[in-house]
Amino acid sequence: MQAVQLKEAGGPENLFVGEVTRPVPREGEVLVQVKATAINRADTLQRKGQYPVPPGVTDILGLEAAGVVSQLGPGCSQRWAVGDRVMALLAGGGNAEYAVSPEDLLMPVPSKMDFLQAAAIPEVWLTAFQLLHTIAKVQKGETVLIHGGASGVGTAAIQLCLQAGARPIITAGSAAKIETARHLGAAAGFNYKEDNVTAKVLDATGGKGVNIVLDCVGGSMYEHNVNSIAIDGRWIVYGLMGGPNVNGDILRKVLSKRISIIGTTLRSRSLEYKKKLVSDFSSLALPLFESGAFKPIIHTVLPLSKIREAHEMMEANINTGKIILQVEHPSGREEL
């Protein structure tokens, strides 16, 4: 099969699509013929050699995929059948013609959705759902500050906040991205390159601050976070795009405001944790894609062969929403 490969750790120029052995589903796993996949920040970090692959996981990039069930591994239940349209949360291997997934990490593709739309759901929507519900335990009436509000996770988090009765406000790097976030329902949006984020957030909350911060930035935003969070606020760190280092009197402010700082990742979580997350998401959120209340936001669709361009686009912070990769199966390769 064709899959994204990496010559060596480094820049996007080291990526290429080449022939590799098709994976074989093990006990309780399903082989999916991938129709569409996507890239995430974690993929760019792995490409640079900064995000080690978990033990036992393929080094092929890609943390999500949408396609059809091609083969059931030994010990699978009767939950899925060959030909079913599915989308999968993966620990790796999604940027390929075929990928394997534990059967419990598959979700049905919403009936009105195509594979391109479905590929924009698993990683970012499950991440946002985890951040808000599993970790932060968002409550009705709370205000949530979402950094990277026009990203895949950010656009999902805005919609999830609204569904939970919370008030999302966001930061982004351009007026166009802020406008997209506001169109999705963000109550306010601030340009972190131009605005005093602390002052803007405090003004937007009547001086009270936000109850929750979803922080994919880290070091470069820590002062704004600690100054604009409310008493007893929850500061959820899930990325370090702005660096890992902080300094100053952050601990004094954490103590005086009784701030909870929680770090979280998804890829390295246990299978049991992911199974519970997928189950909860499938019950509480997936029906809202069927009804049209939730919608994945797609920036562009590229063929898998344009993997270098996709990574360059993400690292330039051009995208609003997801960068999707369409997987073409040449004649003779499409086996169901």
C-alpha positions in Angstrom: 0.0 0.0 0.0 1.0 3.7 -0.3 1.7 5.5 2.9 3.5 8.7 4.1 7.1 8.0 4.9 9.9 10.1 6.5 13.5 10.0 5.2 14.8 11.4 8.5 13.7 13.7 11.2 13.5 17.3 10.0 11.5 19.6 7.7 8.5 18.8 5.4 11.0 18.2 2.6 11.8 14.8 4.2 8.2 13.5 3.8 7.3 11.4 0.8 4.6 8.8 -0.2 6.0 5.3 -0.8 5.1 1.6 -0.8 5.0 -0.2 2.5 3.5 -3.4 3.8 -0.2 -3.3 4.4 -1.0 -3.8 8.2 -2.7 -6.9 9.4 -5.3 -6.5 12.1 -4.5 -8.3 15.4 -6.8 -9.5 18.1 -9.8 -7.1 18.4 -8.6 -4.8 15.6 -10.2 -3.8 12.3 -8.5 -3.0 9.0 -9.9 0.2 7.5 -9.5 1.2 3.9 -8.7 4.9 4.3 -10.6 7.3 2.1 -9.5 10.5 3.9 -7.2 11.4 6.7 -5.7 14.6 8.1 -2.7 16.1 9.8 -2.4 17.5 13.3 0.3 19.4 15.3 1.5 16.1 16.7 2.3 14.9 13.2 4.6 17.9 12.6 6.3 17.3 16.0 6.8 13.6 15.2 8.3 14.6 11.8 10.8 16.8 13.6 11.7 14.0 16.0 10.1 15.8 19.0 7.2 13.5 19.6 8.3 9.8 20.1 6.0 7.2 18.8 4.4 5.2 21.6 5.7 1.6 22.0 4.2 -0.8 19.6 2.7 1.9 17.3 3.6 2.3 13.6 5.8 5.2 12.7 3.5 6.1 9.8 2.1 9.5 10.5 -1.6 10.2 11.0 -3.8 10.2 14.1 -7.2 9.9 12.4 -8.8 8.4 9.4 -12.2 7.8 7.7 -13.0 5.0 5.4 -14.7 1.6 5.1 -14.1 -1.6 7.1 -12.0 -3.9 4.9 -11.3 -6.8 7.3 -12.1 -7.9 10.8 -9.3 -9.2 13.0 -9.6 -12.3 15.2 -11.8 -11.9 18.2 -13.8 -9.0 16.9 -17.4 -8.7 18.0 -20.3 -8.3 15.6 -20.4 -4.6 16.0 -18.8 -3.8 12.6 -19.1 -5.5 9.2 -17.0 -5.3 6.1 -18.1 -2.3 4.1 -19.2 -0.2 7.1 -18.4 3.5 6.9 -16.3 4.4 9.9 -14.0 7.0 11.3 -11.1 6.2 13.7 -9.0 7.7 16.4 -5.5 6.3 15.9 -2.2 6.3 17.7 -0.6 6.4 14.3 -0.8 5.1 10.7 -3.7 7.2 9.3 -1.8 8.8 6.5 -1.9 5.6 4.3 -4.2 3.6 2.1 -5.0 1.2 5.0 -4.9 1.6 8.7 -5.7 -0.7 11.7 -7.7 0.4 14.7 -9.0 -1.3 17.8 -12.7 -1.9 17.1 -13.7 0.1 20.1 -12.0 3.2 18.8 -14.1 3.3 15.6 -17.2 5.4 15.2 -19.8 5.4 12.5 -19.6 8.1 9.9 -22.7 10.3 10.3 -25.2 9.4 7.5 -25.2 12.9 5.9 -21.4 13.2 5.9 -18.8 12.3 3.3 -15.4 10.8 4.2 -13.7 14.2 3.9 -15.9 15.7 6.5 -15.6 12.6 8.7 -11.8 12.7 8.7 -12.0 16.2 10.3 -13.7 14.8 13.4 -11.8 12.1 15.4 -8.6 13.7 16.7 -9.6 17.3 17.2 -13.2 16.7 18.4 -12.2 14.0 20.8 -9.4 16.2 22.1 -11.8 19.1 22.6 -14.4 16.9 24.2 -11.8 15.5 26.5 -10.5 18.9 27.5 -13.9 20.4 28.3 -15.8 17.4 29.7 -13.4 14.8 31.0 -10.6 17.2 32.3 -12.1 20.6 32.9 -15.7 19.4 33.7 -17.2 22.5 32.1 -20.4 23.7 33.7 -23.3 25.7 32.3 -22.8 29.5 32.6 -19.0 29.3 32.8 -16.7 31.2 30.5 -13.9 29.4 28.6 -10.8 31.0 27.0 -9.8 29.0 24.0 -6.3 29.7 22.5 -6.0 28.9 18.9 -9.7 29.4 18.5 -9.7 28.9 14.7 -7.7 25.7 14.8 -9.3 22.3 14.5 -9.5 21.8 18.3 -10.5 25.4 18.7 -13.4 25.4 16.3 -14.6 22.1 17.9 -14.3 23.5 21.4 -16.4 26.6 20.5 -19.2 24.4 19.4 -18.9 22.1 22.4 -18.9 25.0 24.8 -22.1 26.4 23.3 -23.8 22.9 23.5 -22.8 22.8 27.2 -24.2 26.2 28.0 -20.8 27.8 28.4 -19.5 31.0 26.9 -16.5 30.7 24.6 -14.0 33.5 24.0 -11.0 32.9 21.8 -7.6 34.2 20.7 -6.3 33.9 17.2 -3.6 35.5 15.0 -5.7 37.3 12.4 -9.0 39.1 11.9 -10.2 36.5 9.5 -9.7 33.7 12.0 -11.4 35.7 14.7 -14.3 36.3 12.4 -14.6 32.6 11.7 -14.7 31.9 15.4 -17.3 34.5 16.1 -19.4 33.1 13.2 -19.3 29.7 15.0 -20.6 31.4 18.2 -17.5 32.7 20.1 -18.7 35.6 22.3 -15.5 37.5 21.7 -12.1 37.1 19.9 -8.8 38.8 20.4 -5.7 39.0 18.2 -2.8 37.8 20.4 -0.3 39.6 18.1 -1.9 43.0 18.6 -4.2 43.0 21.6 -3.4 43.0 25.3 -5.1 39.7 25.9 -5.4 40.1 29.7 -7.1 43.5 29.4 -9.4 42.3 26.7 -10.4 39.1 28.6 -11.0 41.0 31.9 -13.1 43.6 30.0 -15.1 40.8 28.3 -15.8 39.1 31.7 -16.6 42.2 33.7 -13.3 41.9 35.5 -14.1 38.4 36.8 -11.8 36.4 34.5 -12.5 33.1 32.8 -13.3 29.9 34.6 -11.4 27.6 32.2 -8.4 28.2 29.9 -7.7 25.7 27.1 -4.0 26.3 26.4 -2.2 24.9 23.4 0.4 27.6 23.6 2.2 27.4 26.9 5.2 29.7 27.6 4.4 32.8 25.5 0.8 33.1 27.0 1.3 32.1 30.6 1.2 35.6 32.0 -2.1 36.3 30.2 -3.5 33.1 31.4 -2.6 33.5 35.1 -3.7 37.2 35.0 -7.0 36.6 33.2 -8.2 33.4 34.9 -10.8 33.6 37.7 -10.6 32.5 41.3 -10.7 28.6 41.3 -10.1 28.6 37.6 -8.9 25.5 35.7 -6.0 25.9 33.4 -5.7 23.0 31.0 -2.4 22.7 29.1 -2.4 20.5 26.1 0.3 22.0 23.8 3.4 24.1 23.9 3.4 26.0 20.6 4.7 29.0 22.4 7.5 27.2 24.2 7.8 25.3 27.5 9.4 27.9 29.8 7.7 30.2 32.3 9.2 32.6 34.9 8.3 35.3 37.3 5.8 35.0 40.2 3.4 32.6 38.6 3.2 30.3 41.6 2.2 33.1 43.9 -0.7 33.9 41.6 -1.6 30.3 41.2 -1.8 30.0 45.0 -3.7 33.2 45.6 -6.3 32.4 43.0 -6.4 28.7 43.8 -5.8 27.9 40.1 -5.8 24.2 39.1 -3.2 23.6 36.3 -3.7 20.3 34.5 -1.5 18.9 31.7 -3.0 16.4 29.4 -2.3 14.5 26.1 -4.5 12.0 24.2 -2.2 9.9 22.0 -0.3 8.2 24.9 -3.5 7.4 26.9 -4.4 3.8 27.6 -6.7 1.9 25.4 -9.3 1.7 28.2 -9.2 5.5 28.6 -9.7 6.1 24.8 -12.5 3.5 24.7 -14.4 5.4 27.4 -13.8 8.7 25.7 -15.0 7.4 22.3 -18.0 5.8 24.0 -18.9 9.1 25.8 -18.4 11.2 22.7 -20.4 8.8 20.5 -23.3 9.0 23.0 -23.3 12.7 23.7 -21.8 14.4 20.7 -22.1 12.2 17.6 -25.9 12.6 17.3 -25.4 16.4 17.0 -23.4 15.8 13.8 -26.4 13.9 12.5 -28.7 16.7 13.3 -26.4 19.4 11.9 -25.9 21.2 15.2 -22.2 20.3 15.1 -20.1 20.7 12.0 -16.4 20.0 11.3 -14.5 23.0 9.9 -12.2 22.2 6.9 -9.6 24.6 5.6 -8.6 22.7 2.5 -8.5 19.2 1.0 -5.2 18.0 -0.6 -4.3 14.7 -2.1 -2.1 12.4 0.0 0.8 13.1 -2.4 0.7 16.8 -1.2 1.8 15.8 2.3 4.7 18.2 2.3 2.5 21.1 1.3 0.0 20.1 4.1 2.7 20.3 6.7 4.1 23.6 5.4 0.6 25.0 5.6 0.1 24.0 9.2 3.4 25.2 10.3 2.8 28.6 8.7 -0.5 28.8 10.8 -2.4 29.5 7.6 -5.3 27.1 8.2 -8.6 27.8 9.8 -9.9 24.3 10.8 -8.6 21.1 9.4 -6.2 20.2 6.6 -7.6 17.1 5.0 -5.8 14.5 2.9 -7.8 12.6 0.3 -6.6 9.1 -0.3 -7.0 7.8 -3.8 -7.1 4.0 -4.4 -5.9 3.2 -7.9 -7.7 0.6 -9.9 -7.0 -2.8 -8.5 -6.1 -1.7 -5.0 -9.7 -1.1 -3.8 -10.4 -4.3 -1.9 -13.5 -4.5 0.4 
